[in-house]
Amino acid sequence: MKTRYSSMEEIADKIHLQARLSLVSNFSNKEQSLIGIYGHKFNKAESFPLPENKEFVAYVLSILNLKKSDNPLVIEEYRRLERVLNYKRKVFCLDLEGLIIDNNEQVPGIKEAIRTIRKKHNIVISTAMPENEAIELLAEKDLADISFLIFGDLAHPKGKKYNQIAEFFSYAHPENHLVAVGHSFEDVPADINIPFMYLDVPKEQLYQALIESSEFLSGKDPKHFEIIQGSLDTKIKDKFFLVTTR
């Protein structure tokens, strides 16, 4: 009996296909979904997402829920999808305590704001508390139905650490991808030079300020808020954006 050994090309095709299937796990017809991204050679490792399919790629990304357990190849395929959109899709790192939950209550309108932003961008949670405690808190406050990547233990004497998030996505230039968002100067990026949106608005306006801040970075003028750039004397300087009411 002869034993057939898989070639390196076949092995590469197989592991890339497994990673791509993870990207379309929310779809019932996974093969058709992969054709909608990569074309009919979706099962070949050398295939890349097709630029002409960017509208479907954007939709796939809007409902994709990455996991900490995803292997690096899944993240690599995710980044290939990002490149189809010319890097216009950002990863917003939202502070848990103060922006999503304040005084032990869900911030009004925050769920709808997150759903709105996720249509065009990715969202992760950044917090100083341990990750397992953050997961429990989100569930307790009726936020478990919105799937997040949660990054905990990010406290730093000068603000918050975000490099852990950049490393997860393998971003060589995180300043082009990540945007830190908070309601306190404790959320200022302390270890890497990425944009920081400081939402200095009342709690009941946070959800709207969050939406308009995300649109501002895409080139749209805010309607209800003033956004001032570069007014913080820290290492991020011109990447600081102060969002206030008019």
Buried (B, 14 or more C-beta within 10 A) or exposed (E): EEEEEEEEEEEBBEEBBEBBBBBBEEBEEBEEBBBBBBBEBBBBBEBBBBEEBBEBBBEBBBEBEBEEEBEEBBBEBBBBBBEBBEEEBBBBBBBBBBBBBBEEEBBBBBBEBBEBBBEBBBBBBBBBBEBEBBBEBBEEBEBEEBEBBBBBEBEBEEBBBBBBBBEBBEBEEBBEBBBBBBBBBBBBBBBBBBBBBBBBBEBEBBBBBBBBBBBBBEEEEBEEBEBEEEEBEBBBEEBBBBBBEE
